Amino acid sequence: MDIEAYMRTLGQQARDASRQLAAASTETKNAALLAIASRLRDHKSALLKANAADLAQARSDGLEPAMVDRLTLTEPGIENMAAGLEQIAALPDPVGEITDVKRRPSGIQVGKMRVPLGVIGIIYEARPNVTADAAALCLKSGNAAILRGGKEALHCNQAIAACVRDGLLAAGLPATAVQVVDTTDRAAVGHLITLPEFVDVIVPRGGKGLIERISREARVPVIKHLDGNCHVYVHSAADPDKAMAIVENSKTQRYGTCNTAESLLVDRAVAAEMLPRLGAMLATRGVELRGCPDSLAILEAAGIDSAKLRPAEESDWSEEYLAPIIAVKVVDGLDAAIAHINRYSSGHTESIVSENYTAAMRFLREVDSASVMINASTRFADGFEYGLGAEIGISTDKIHARGPVGLDGLTSQKWIVFGNGEVRR
Amino acid sequence: MDIEAYMRTLGQQARDASRQLAAASTETKNAALLAIASRLRDHKSALLKANAADLAQARSDGLEPAMVDRLTLTEPGIENMAAGLEQIAALPDPVGEITDVKRRPSGIQVGKMRVPLGVIGIIYEARPNVTADAAALCLKSGNAAILRGGKEALHCNQAIAACVRDGLLAAGLPATAVQVVDTTDRAAVGHLITLPEFVDVIVPRGGKGLIERISREARVPVIKHLDGNCHVYVHSAADPDKAMAIVENSKTQRYGTCNTAESLLVDRAVAAEMLPRLGAMLATRGVELRGCPDSLAILEAAGIDSAKLRPAEESDWSEEYLAPIIAVKVVDGLDAAIAHINRYSSGHTESIVSENYTAAMRFLREVDSASVMINASTRFADGFEYGLGAEIGISTDKIHARGPVGLDGLTSQKWIVFGNGEVRR
């Protein structure tokens, strides 16, 4: 099999289908989403059987239990996929929205229209539900999709793809609107990310290694998420109760998510008061504190369990632990906190706890991250919490879309001009 | 000189300066712009002297007259640069704009804030005025800039850079907010476009060769302009007088601009009526018509000067002539016109001439170009005509910014959250 020719064929088919999708009515796109949902429910046993084949292979290949876990599809998991498609059908259609129309001195009226990007390539790892989710988001936003899942999930992805295809056809849309790459050859990814004539943007979802490789090699724009090294900064004018609640929730509600806090900054003016309380709360919940010398001195003097204390190394300031560990630093005021964050953060989400208006507003403006918060848990950085209704991922890039990316992030705005025969003088 | 170390130093300095610029007040940024403008006027003779040195070198190197022309700085040219800076100072500051704030069921209020991209690398060719223009747009939008002009303009760019530096310092901003690369070594460009830790976006301005090379090699997002193969489509329901005026203006007002029409599509239903009038008008103005067989037959039968007629080849449908030449094709209705444009266009600007509401609105939605117009000249696709007040270029990319890019295109939106101690349940 000539992989390059195969990928170019998929690309050309996607480009052709993207024209039909861009012109498709909201009604047609929603009909397709609902048809896919009902097919997923109807083919539950076929999906579970395909998944069982993948799982058997994974176990015989000796895959890690965490990987096998991500690969596993259950009956409630299939119901969730179907319900997710129905939720996306219920969202407003972003395509065709016209905004900012203004009359110019020349007589023309100039505005913007929201339009699909065209063809989106999604590259992901073992989770089979991504196949249905990503297909649905691309479809609703009027984009054709080329999906490349992990080889471990091939049978299950093919079974889901069959439901997607049948649903598209039932709604009168081309089956090529969503194509699943049907080979496990890794060269397929290399071609997919270097075909700007057929693919408008790549969205990689998976581990950091995958995303770094794709960013390095892509010749197509990439909407990506790298790290989540999120900070909570307890300012000198923090409300102590809000600080306790926000640090607790940001760090301990879930350890494995990208919007979990990994660094705690405490203002020197309140360190002696706040650090013992914060430290005791975190240690009690089993969180290890990796502190700067000043914070360690305070924590030790306060009698925090020494098994939970450790000196921070330079690398701790940049770390995404995804574990019950937090880096702790005493900082000399707002400027030092902002400078520390802008130097070490991954640009995902940061929160200040403060009752001081001017300090809070300066933090909001000067911290250069995708989400910047005042008196709220970093755990809110999420497409559903923000009201997007759906999320293809959380971008840590600075152009196009920052933070949680919903349907709007899969579109762009073109200029439109309403004229009446005007010419330029 | 170690070019890589030099470029990394510029990058680190720009990153540091970008923090100060992002936090700078509108007043400070405007003061810097006005200070630079007054220095450009005060140092007119030094600028002309530096330009004379570049011109002497260019002539002794045997540069093409067109290149020497672009390189030439005149007294009115300096006044234009200074006036341009004053106009940018008068524009609203895009940075800090807060929009779309909504209260969520959790209690948090979520919105967006417009923020600078950070550090912008501008790579351009001979025109020395780009140094002042680009510096001003980056400064006003709160971005640090690294400028790499053509080696032909080195002395003049250094003289302009000295004015920029003095103006920045006079306003209390770091001199490193705008840095001009001080070497003609081509390796500097290669480093500039592969330092994502220091540079957030590259804007290349110049010939297609330069832009293609940069797009291919960049490891940093690129906002670019490739071709301008713009179409005018005369629909079957076109008003003949509007069609004549729009085709004339789109093609003949200026031949060398990217928003000039290079292709004319005429609906078969009106080809026999419209093509002889359009052809006669174009031929009289000295425009060569490269036609499909059907259009040639009509034009020849109508007695259009045969010296101005030539059969179109496949390559003509994609050509950006930048010359008194236009490709002409008879098409079978709206669908065929849209399909032709979406296949051959460079995605810059297209206009339909039609009195039919449904046809015009379908064209507006389904044509996948940065600017899509109804009954208006393609020559309007321009930042000033659209009311942006300034323009760093016209993007033919699909993500981030499409079409004319003004100050907003040099910014992005981050998410902001106003909380009151909320945590996630």
Interface residues (C-beta under 8 A of the other chain):
Chain A: R19 A22 A23 G96 K102 R104 S106 I108 V110 M113 V115 L117 G118 D200 V201 R216 R219 P221 I223 D239 D241 K242 A245 I246 E248 N249 S250 Q253 A339 N342 S351 R362 L364 R365 E366 D368 S369 A370 S371 V372 M373 I374 N375 A376 S377 R379 F380 A381 E385 Y386 G387 D397 K398 I399 H400 R402 G403 P404 S412 Q413 K414 W415 I416 V417 F418 G419 N420 G421 E422 V423 R424
Chain B: R19 A22 A23 G96 K102 R104 S106 I108 V110 M113 V115 L117 G118 D200 V201 R216 R219 P221 I223 D239 D241 K242 A245 I246 E248 N249 S250 Q253 A339 N342 S351 R362 L364 R365 E366 D368 S369 A370 S371 V372 M373 I374 N375 A376 S377 R379 F380 A381 E385 Y386 G387 D397 K398 I399 H400 R402 G403 P404 S412 Q413 K414 W415 I416 V417 F418 G419 N420 G421 E422 V423 R424
